[in-house]
């Protein structure tokens, strides 16, 4: 009982909480006999200061605390653990030592094929990557790079860059987005020098960052396509672009980047960095420990399909028929096997304008002795010049046609005929319609 009787209209509370039974009986006896209560010693309640962990847990459990912050903190905790596991399981050491260049941190870790017992890399063709860079530049999405610099260069009409190349078409794409010549005209030396001519009120260069970006992309194009550059110079050009892309980008912050990184589409961004790393690894993975940079592209697959298309007389607009692909596959495979046979004892013309002369390569350029495929951990890269990298292999300078927009009085390039709207295009027909099946008919 906590309350006993009433006195003067008020309830009297017995302090029976927190004491022993003997003390409670003594208090009850005094109350009955004397009408008063003798207070005994009470038990002091200890003050418990909650720990930091309890305070944090209490704060995190509040409804107004954002759950995104909790998820980001947990992801950041797991990132370090998973990253270390990823580094330890990789076949590429971190850092990676490159002779005469220094140590770099690899971004792309190639896969190891157990079935073929070899390290395999995957690369996206550089032509497609550069065209995507041009599209992102025309849409003014690259962080820290202003499209206005290229617009002012085009207005001066002192280079091959035309204002039409900077415009976005009605379909959201740039003019002829797959045109490599248009892309190269964005990053020429003339464009870069004109950018540096623009000054602000203080006399400083207005487009210094844009000019540097122009030089980075141009040097990267040279590294992948130009003859006569040493292997070391190619690596320096590529690594410079990689360093620019990774600058001020922190991958252990959450939520992570999703669609764009530095304003560049994520697929394009990662393709450039992975391509740079892949070209570095190939100096260790190729049999002769050197290779032709221009050969790392999708040209082999495109040539293979074009050969089948050439043999299939029934192919229309480059689209193979099922019968033609099955009939000519064996012939094309045998033809390519003979073409790429290093022990072929006879000359075979495989191009209309071959790059290399059909003679035996001079001794001493590089060791042609085939070695076993490398399956060990890639810890050091030793760049070696290929025949393609030597100045003795230089031919007439390659010029890209079609980089200029046609003059006003000239017929426009790619003009469609007057009756192109009435031209038959059965690819737009649904397969069900071509088979005579009406899917709108109800059978029940």
C-alpha positions as CSV (number, residue, x, y, z in Angstrom):
1,X,0.0,0.0,0.0
2,X,1.3,3.4,-0.9
3,X,-1.6,5.5,0.6
4,X,-3.3,4.9,4.0
5,X,-6.4,6.9,5.1
6,X,-6.9,10.6,4.8
7,X,-5.9,13.4,7.0
8,X,-7.3,16.8,6.7
9,X,-8.7,15.9,3.2
10,X,-5.3,14.8,1.9
11,X,-3.8,11.4,1.4
12,X,-0.7,10.4,3.4
13,X,1.9,8.5,1.5
14,X,3.9,5.8,3.2
15,X,7.5,5.8,2.1
16,X,7.6,2.1,1.8
17,X,9.5,2.0,-1.5
18,X,13.1,0.9,-1.6
19,X,13.3,-0.4,2.1
20,X,13.3,-3.8,3.7
21,X,10.2,-5.6,5.1
22,X,11.4,-4.9,8.7
23,X,11.6,-1.2,8.0
24,X,8.2,-1.2,6.4
25,X,6.6,-2.9,9.5
26,X,8.3,-0.3,11.7
27,X,6.9,2.5,9.7
28,X,3.4,1.0,9.8
29,X,3.6,0.6,13.6
30,X,4.7,4.2,14.2
31,X,1.9,5.4,11.9
32,X,-0.8,3.4,13.9
33,X,0.5,4.3,17.4
34,X,1.8,7.9,16.9
35,X,0.2,8.9,13.7
36,X,3.6,9.8,12.3
37,X,6.1,8.0,10.1
38,X,9.7,7.7,11.0
39,X,11.7,7.9,7.8
40,X,14.4,5.4,7.6
41,X,17.5,5.5,5.4
42,X,16.6,5.5,1.8
43,X,18.6,3.8,-0.9
44,X,20.4,6.4,-3.1
45,X,19.9,5.9,-6.8
46,X,23.1,6.0,-8.7
47,X,23.4,8.2,-11.7
48,X,24.5,6.2,-14.8
49,X,26.1,8.2,-17.6
50,X,25.3,6.5,-20.9
51,X,28.3,5.5,-23.1
52,X,29.1,7.1,-26.4
53,X,27.8,4.0,-28.2
54,X,24.4,4.3,-26.4
55,X,24.1,8.0,-27.2
56,X,24.9,7.4,-30.9
57,X,22.5,4.5,-31.1
58,X,19.8,6.6,-29.5
59,X,20.4,9.4,-31.9
60,X,20.4,7.1,-35.0
61,X,17.1,5.5,-33.9
62,X,15.3,8.8,-34.1
63,X,12.7,9.1,-36.8
64,X,14.0,12.4,-38.1
65,X,17.5,11.1,-38.7
66,X,18.0,10.4,-42.5
67,X,18.4,6.8,-43.4
68,X,20.6,7.7,-46.4
69,X,23.2,9.0,-44.0
70,X,23.2,5.6,-42.1
71,X,23.5,3.7,-45.4
72,X,26.4,5.9,-46.6
73,X,28.3,5.5,-43.3
74,X,27.9,1.7,-43.4
75,X,28.9,1.6,-47.1
76,X,32.0,3.6,-46.3
77,X,32.9,1.2,-43.5
78,X,32.6,-1.8,-45.9
79,X,34.4,-0.1,-48.7
80,X,37.8,-0.2,-47.1
81,X,37.4,-3.9,-46.2
82,X,36.2,-4.9,-49.7
83,X,38.8,-2.7,-51.4
84,X,41.6,-4.4,-49.6
85,X,40.2,-7.9,-50.5
86,X,39.9,-6.8,-54.1
87,X,43.6,-5.6,-54.1
88,X,44.9,-8.8,-52.5
89,X,43.0,-11.0,-55.0
90,X,44.2,-9.1,-58.1
91,X,46.8,-10.4,-60.4
92,X,48.2,-6.8,-60.8
93,X,50.3,-5.4,-58.0
94,X,49.5,-2.0,-56.5
95,X,51.5,0.1,-57.1
96,X,52.7,-1.0,-60.5
97,X,56.2,-0.2,-61.5
98,X,56.9,1.0,-65.1
99,X,60.5,1.2,-66.2
100,X,61.7,4.8,-66.9
101,X,58.3,6.2,-65.9
102,X,57.7,5.3,-62.3
103,X,55.0,3.7,-60.2
104,X,51.3,4.1,-60.9
105,X,48.1,2.9,-59.2
106,X,46.2,0.4,-61.4
107,X,42.5,1.0,-61.9
108,X,41.6,-2.0,-64.1
109,X,42.3,-5.5,-62.9
110,X,42.1,-8.1,-65.8
111,X,40.5,-11.5,-65.4
112,X,42.2,-14.8,-65.4
113,X,40.7,-17.5,-67.6
114,X,41.0,-20.9,-65.9
115,X,39.8,-22.7,-69.1
116,X,42.5,-21.1,-71.3
117,X,45.0,-20.6,-68.5
118,X,45.8,-17.1,-69.4
119,X,45.2,-13.5,-68.4
120,X,42.6,-11.8,-70.6
121,X,41.8,-8.1,-71.0
122,X,38.8,-6.3,-72.5
123,X,39.1,-3.0,-74.3
124,X,36.5,-0.8,-76.0
125,X,37.6,0.6,-79.3
126,X,39.2,4.1,-78.8
127,X,37.3,5.5,-81.8
128,X,34.0,5.0,-80.1
129,X,35.3,6.4,-76.8
130,X,36.6,9.6,-78.5
131,X,33.3,10.2,-80.3
132,X,31.5,9.9,-77.0
133,X,33.9,12.5,-75.6
134,X,33.0,14.9,-78.4
135,X,29.3,14.4,-77.7
136,X,29.7,15.2,-74.0
137,X,31.7,18.2,-74.9
138,X,29.1,19.5,-77.3
139,X,26.4,19.1,-74.6
140,X,28.6,21.1,-72.2
141,X,28.6,18.4,-69.6
142,X,32.3,17.9,-68.8
143,X,33.1,19.3,-65.4
144,X,35.6,22.2,-65.6
145,X,35.6,22.3,-69.4
146,X,33.5,25.0,-71.1
147,X,32.0,24.5,-74.5
148,X,32.2,28.3,-75.0
149,X,35.9,27.9,-75.8
150,X,35.3,25.8,-78.9
151,X,32.4,28.1,-79.9
152,X,34.7,31.1,-80.0
153,X,37.4,29.2,-81.9
154,X,34.8,28.2,-84.5
155,X,33.6,31.8,-84.8
156,X,37.2,33.0,-85.7
157,X,37.2,30.7,-88.7
158,X,41.0,30.1,-88.4
159,X,40.8,26.3,-88.1
160,X,38.8,23.4,-89.5
161,X,36.3,23.6,-86.6
162,X,32.9,24.6,-87.7
163,X,29.9,25.8,-85.7
164,X,27.8,23.1,-87.2
165,X,29.9,20.4,-85.4
166,X,29.0,21.9,-82.0
167,X,25.2,22.0,-82.4
168,X,22.9,19.4,-81.0
169,X,20.5,17.9,-83.5
170,X,16.8,17.4,-82.9
171,X,17.4,13.7,-81.9
172,X,19.7,14.8,-79.1
173,X,22.9,13.8,-80.9
174,X,25.7,15.7,-82.6
175,X,26.3,15.8,-86.3
176,X,27.5,12.4,-87.5
177,X,28.5,11.2,-84.1
178,X,30.5,8.3,-85.4
179,X,32.7,10.4,-87.6
180,X,36.3,10.2,-86.4
181,X,37.5,13.1,-88.5
182,X,35.1,15.5,-86.9
183,X,36.3,14.4,-83.4
184,X,39.9,15.0,-84.3
185,X,39.1,18.5,-85.6
186,X,38.1,19.4,-82.0
187,X,41.5,18.7,-80.5
188,X,44.0,19.9,-83.2
189,X,47.0,22.1,-82.4
190,X,45.4,25.1,-84.2
191,X,42.3,24.9,-81.9
192,X,44.5,24.8,-78.8
193,X,46.6,27.8,-79.8
194,X,43.6,29.9,-80.7
195,X,42.1,29.1,-77.2
196,X,45.3,30.5,-75.6
197,X,44.9,33.7,-77.5
198,X,41.8,34.7,-75.6
199,X,42.5,36.9,-72.6
200,X,40.4,38.3,-69.8
201,X,40.3,41.7,-68.3
202,X,43.5,41.0,-66.2
203,X,45.4,39.7,-69.2
204,X,45.2,36.1,-68.0
205,X,44.3,33.2,-70.3
206,X,40.6,32.6,-70.3
207,X,40.6,29.0,-71.6
208,X,43.7,27.5,-70.1
209,X,42.0,24.4,-68.8
210,X,40.2,23.8,-72.1
211,X,43.5,24.1,-74.0
212,X,45.1,21.6,-71.6
213,X,42.2,19.2,-72.1
214,X,42.5,19.6,-75.9
215,X,46.2,18.7,-75.6
216,X,45.5,15.7,-73.4
217,X,43.0,14.2,-75.8
218,X,45.2,14.9,-78.9
219,X,48.2,13.2,-77.3
220,X,46.1,10.2,-76.3
221,X,44.9,10.0,-80.0
222,X,48.5,10.1,-81.1
223,X,49.5,7.4,-78.6
224,X,47.0,5.0,-80.0
225,X,47.2,5.8,-83.7
226,X,50.4,7.6,-84.7
227,X,53.4,5.9,-86.1
228,X,57.0,6.7,-85.0
229,X,56.3,7.4,-81.3
230,X,58.3,5.4,-78.8
231,X,56.6,3.0,-76.4
232,X,57.6,5.2,-73.5
233,X,56.2,8.3,-75.0
234,X,52.9,6.5,-75.7
235,X,52.6,5.5,-72.1
236,X,53.4,9.0,-70.9
237,X,50.6,10.5,-73.1
238,X,48.1,7.9,-71.9
239,X,48.9,8.1,-68.2
240,X,48.6,11.9,-68.3
241,X,45.0,11.6,-69.5
242,X,44.3,9.0,-66.8
243,X,45.7,11.2,-64.1
244,X,43.5,14.1,-65.2
245,X,40.4,11.8,-65.1
246,X,41.2,10.5,-61.6
247,X,42.1,14.0,-60.2
248,X,39.6,15.2,-57.5
249,X,37.5,12.0,-57.9
250,X,37.0,10.1,-54.6
251,X,35.5,6.7,-55.0
252,X,35.0,6.0,-51.3
253,X,32.3,8.7,-50.8
254,X,28.7,7.5,-50.8
255,X,26.2,7.6,-52.4
256,X,28.6,6.8,-55.3
257,X,28.7,8.3,-58.8
258,X,26.1,6.6,-61.0
259,X,25.5,7.9,-64.5
260,X,28.1,10.6,-64.8
261,X,31.7,11.1,-63.5
262,X,33.2,14.6,-64.1
263,X,30.2,15.1,-66.4
264,X,31.4,12.2,-68.7
265,X,29.1,9.2,-69.0
266,X,30.3,6.5,-66.6
267,X,30.8,3.9,-69.3
268,X,33.0,6.3,-71.4
269,X,34.9,7.4,-68.3
270,X,35.8,3.9,-67.2
271,X,36.5,2.8,-70.8
272,X,39.2,5.4,-71.1
273,X,41.0,4.5,-67.9
274,X,40.6,0.7,-68.5
275,X,42.0,1.2,-72.0
276,X,45.0,3.0,-70.7
277,X,45.7,0.2,-68.1
278,X,45.1,-2.5,-70.7
279,X,47.7,-1.1,-73.1
280,X,50.2,-1.0,-70.2
281,X,49.5,-4.7,-69.3
282,X,50.0,-5.9,-72.8
283,X,53.7,-5.2,-72.6
284,X,53.7,-8.1,-70.1
285,X,51.1,-10.3,-71.6
286,X,52.1,-10.5,-75.3
287,X,54.4,-13.2,-76.4
288,X,57.1,-11.0,-77.8
289,X,56.6,-8.4,-74.9
290,X,55.8,-5.7,-77.4
291,X,52.9,-5.0,-79.8
292,X,51.3,-2.5,-82.2
293,X,49.1,0.0,-80.4
294,X,46.9,0.6,-83.4
295,X,46.1,-3.2,-83.6
296,X,44.2,-3.0,-80.3
297,X,40.7,-2.2,-81.7
298,X,37.5,-3.7,-82.9
299,X,38.9,-3.7,-86.5
300,X,39.6,-7.4,-86.4
301,X,35.9,-8.3,-85.6
302,X,34.7,-5.7,-88.2
303,X,37.0,-7.2,-90.9
304,X,35.8,-10.7,-90.1
305,X,32.2,-9.7,-90.6
306,X,32.9,-7.7,-93.7
307,X,34.7,-10.7,-95.3
308,X,31.6,-12.8,-94.7
309,X,29.4,-10.0,-96.1
310,X,31.7,-9.8,-99.2
311,X,31.3,-13.6,-99.9
312,X,27.5,-13.6,-99.3
313,X,26.0,-12.3,-102.6
314,X,22.5,-12.3,-101.1
315,X,23.5,-10.0,-98.2
316,X,21.6,-6.7,-98.5
317,X,22.9,-3.4,-96.9
318,X,25.5,-5.4,-94.9
319,X,22.9,-7.6,-93.2
320,X,23.9,-11.3,-93.6
321,X,21.4,-14.0,-94.3
322,X,21.2,-17.0,-92.0
323,X,22.1,-19.3,-94.9
324,X,25.1,-17.1,-96.0
325,X,26.6,-16.8,-92.5
326,X,26.4,-20.6,-92.1
327,X,27.9,-21.4,-95.5
328,X,30.8,-19.0,-95.5
329,X,31.8,-19.1,-91.8
330,X,34.2,-22.1,-92.5
331,X,35.8,-20.4,-95.5
332,X,36.4,-17.1,-93.7
333,X,37.9,-18.8,-90.6
334,X,40.3,-20.7,-92.7
335,X,41.3,-17.6,-94.7
336,X,42.0,-15.6,-91.5
337,X,44.0,-18.5,-90.0
338,X,46.3,-18.5,-93.0
339,X,46.6,-14.7,-93.0
340,X,47.7,-14.6,-89.3
341,X,50.0,-17.6,-89.5
342,X,53.5,-16.4,-88.5
343,X,55.1,-19.4,-90.2
344,X,53.4,-18.7,-93.6
345,X,56.1,-19.4,-96.3
346,X,54.4,-17.4,-99.1
347,X,53.4,-13.8,-99.6
348,X,49.7,-13.0,-99.3
349,X,48.2,-9.6,-100.0
350,X,45.6,-8.9,-97.4
351,X,45.1,-5.2,-97.8
352,X,44.7,-2.7,-100.7
353,X,47.3,-0.4,-99.2
354,X,49.5,-2.4,-96.8
355,X,51.2,-0.4,-94.0
356,X,54.2,-2.7,-93.8
357,X,56.4,-3.7,-96.7
358,X,56.2,-7.4,-97.5
359,X,59.8,-8.2,-96.5
360,X,61.4,-9.8,-93.6
361,X,61.7,-7.5,-90.6
362,X,65.3,-6.4,-89.8
363,X,67.1,-8.3,-87.1
364,X,67.7,-6.5,-83.9
365,X,64.5,-4.4,-83.9
366,X,63.0,-6.6,-81.2
367,X,63.2,-10.1,-80.1
368,X,60.8,-12.2,-82.2
369,X,61.3,-15.3,-80.2
370,X,57.9,-16.5,-78.9
371,X,57.7,-17.0,-75.1
372,X,55.1,-18.7,-72.9
373,X,52.0,-16.6,-72.0
374,X,52.5,-14.8,-68.7
375,X,50.3,-16.1,-65.9
376,X,52.3,-14.6,-63.0
377,X,51.4,-11.5,-61.1
378,X,52.0,-8.3,-63.1
379,X,54.4,-6.3,-60.9
380,X,56.7,-4.5,-63.4
381,X,56.3,-3.3,-66.9
382,X,59.2,-3.0,-69.3
383,X,58.1,-1.0,-72.4
384,X,59.8,-2.2,-75.7
385,X,59.5,-0.5,-79.0
386,X,57.6,-2.3,-81.7
387,X,58.3,-2.0,-85.4
388,X,55.3,0.4,-85.5
389,X,57.0,2.6,-82.9
390,X,60.2,3.1,-84.9
391,X,60.7,6.1,-87.3
392,X,61.9,3.8,-90.0
393,X,58.3,2.5,-90.4
394,X,56.9,6.0,-91.1
395,X,55.2,6.4,-94.4
396,X,53.4,9.4,-95.9
397,X,51.5,11.3,-93.2
398,X,47.9,10.2,-92.9
399,X,45.3,12.8,-93.6
400,X,41.7,12.5,-92.5
401,X,39.2,13.5,-95.2
402,X,35.8,14.8,-94.4
403,X,36.7,16.9,-91.4
404,X,35.4,20.0,-93.0
405,X,31.8,21.1,-93.6
406,X,30.9,21.6,-97.2
407,X,30.8,25.1,-98.6
408,X,27.4,26.8,-99.2
409,X,27.7,26.4,-103.0
410,X,28.8,22.7,-102.8
411,X,26.3,19.8,-102.5
412,X,25.9,18.8,-98.9
413,X,27.5,15.6,-97.8
414,X,25.0,12.8,-97.1
415,X,22.1,14.5,-98.8
416,X,19.1,12.1,-99.1
417,X,17.3,11.6,-102.4
418,X,14.0,13.4,-103.1
419,X,12.0,10.1,-102.8
420,X,13.8,8.7,-99.7
421,X,10.6,8.9,-97.7
422,X,9.0,6.4,-100.1
423,X,12.0,4.0,-100.1
424,X,11.1,0.5,-98.8
425,X,12.7,-0.4,-95.4
426,X,11.3,-3.8,-94.3
427,X,13.5,-3.6,-91.1
428,X,10.8,-1.3,-89.7
429,X,8.1,-4.0,-90.1
430,X,7.4,-6.2,-87.1
431,X,8.3,-9.9,-87.5
432,X,4.7,-10.9,-86.8
433,X,3.4,-8.7,-89.6
434,X,6.0,-10.1,-92.0
435,X,4.7,-13.6,-91.1
436,X,1.1,-12.5,-91.6
437,X,0.2,-12.9,-87.9
438,X,-2.3,-10.4,-86.4
439,X,-1.6,-10.1,-82.7
440,X,-4.7,-7.9,-82.1
441,X,-7.1,-10.8,-82.9
442,X,-8.7,-12.4,-79.8
443,X,-9.2,-16.1,-80.1
444,X,-11.4,-16.4,-76.9
